[in-house]
Amino acid sequence: MIGRRALAAMLAAPHLACAQEAFPSRPLQVVNPYPAGGATDLMARALAAGLQARLGQPVVVVNRDGAAGAVGTLGVARAAADGYTLAFVPALVLSVLPVTQPNSGLRPDSLRPVCQMFANAQAIAVRADSPLRGLADLVAAARAAPGAVTYGSLGIASIPHLAILQWARAARIEMTHVPYRGDGAVMTDALAGRIDFAAIVLGSASGRTDMRLLAVFDTARNPAFPEVPTAAEQGFDVAPTSFGGLMAPAGTPAERVALLEAACAAVAAEEGYRAAARRALQPDAYHAGAAAFAARLARDVAEKAELLRAIEPAR
């Protein structure tokens, strides 16, 4: 007959083994809740390659788009909190989507920040032969025919969309928004003349000669486009921020988050990721650790709540 202590030890053994399991001991999955080909997708794949070399396990990027990022994000939030399923997401999935999609199941604390790995400016782009040369031209066109000017963005309440809404309020104009699932589709329709301009993440314009930028929503001109003035330079103090990075399910153990955070810091300093950051037109300070990322996210949650309340009539 097995004694009580022996039986207790046998029952506890699987849990002890799980707790002492080396991490990571199997492949990791990084979910990007947007279509492949966008600026964040470029950065996600560069990070995955760096993490794979650092962690010694395959790191696979999976694009799981839908509902402006809510589908893929919620999938990660509901995944096992063991560090093997992660999200590469902008802050808006926790600061905007819980407000705009209250029934999505997302909350500001649904994910645990691991490391900030990108910071994106927003921009207005038109086809190269567009008669629009700057924000003054857009304002004139919109005032001449309220609601007739059309623009696209990668989704309702995406940061590019919020940037245009905020700018339109400042300019006191009305335009018609056409939502898409990614910057690539937005630019395709802008080039085809199906919409008047594209509201995009600046990195999506990298290397393109078939489009022209009218304005950048940022606090300073981007070194990659020194000739493009900011919205502020054109008389509109509008520069909504877009930043993000790697996040884990809320209950992920601190020691696993710390290991991933350290790996991120190493990858962020490597030339492979730095090259991707340059291609995506990132600023020098694109990386931050878990604590700084979490603090910035908390500020963004408060700021976006105020912005969304202010623009509610325009949504």
C-alpha positions, 0 to 999 in steps of 0.5 A: 500500500502506498503511504500518504506522503508517497502518494502526495509526492506522486501527485505533486510531481507533474506540477513540480516538473512543470514549474521547473521546466526550462523556458522556452523548451518548445516553439513560440508563436508571435501573433500580429493581429493585422495582415502581412506586409504592413510596417508592424509586420516587418518589425514583428518578423525582424524581432522573431528572427532575433528572438529565435537566435537568442532563445534557441527555439523557433519563433513563428509570426502568425497574422490573425487579423479581424475587427481592427486587431481585436480578434488576434489580440483577444486570442493571445489574451485568452491563451495559456499564460506560459510565455509561448503565445505572444502578441506584437501589437500597437498600444491601441489594442488596449487603449482604444479597442476596449472603448470602441469595441466594449463587447470585444472582451478586451480590457486595458489589463488584458495583456502584460507588456514585455518590451516596446519595439516600435514607435510610428509616425502617421502621414497623409499620402496621395498619388504622385500626380495628385493636385493636392500639395499640402493640408491647405489644399485638402482643407479647401477641397473639403470646405468646397464640398463637405463630405465629398473628400474621401480617405482610407485608413487601416481601420476604424479607430486605428491611429491613422484614423484618429489622427485624421479625425483629430486634424479634421476637427481642428480644421473644422472640415468634414470628410468621408472615411473608408476603412480597410484592413491594412495600409497596402490596400489603402494605398492601392485604392489611393493610387487607383483614384478610388479615394482622395488620400491615404492616412497611413503609418509613415513606415508604409511609405518607405521606398515608394516613388508612386506616392507623395506625402502631404504631411507627417503627424509627429513632433518633428520632420522625419529624417527619411522625408526631410522635405515633408512638413509636419501637420504642426508646421502647416498650422495644426498641432496634431500628432497622435502617437502610435507605439507598441511591441511585444506583450504576453497574456496577463498572467504570464509568470514574471520570470518568463516575462523578464527572460523575454524582456532581456532577449528583446533588449539584446535583439533591439541593439542588433544590426538585423533589427536596427536595419528593419527599424531604419526601413520602417522609419523608426526613431532612434528611441524605438525600444523600452523595457517592460516597466517603461512600456507599461508606464507609457501604455497607462498614459496612452490609455488615459489620453485615448479615453479623453480623445475618443470622448472628444471625437465621439460625435465624429465617429 
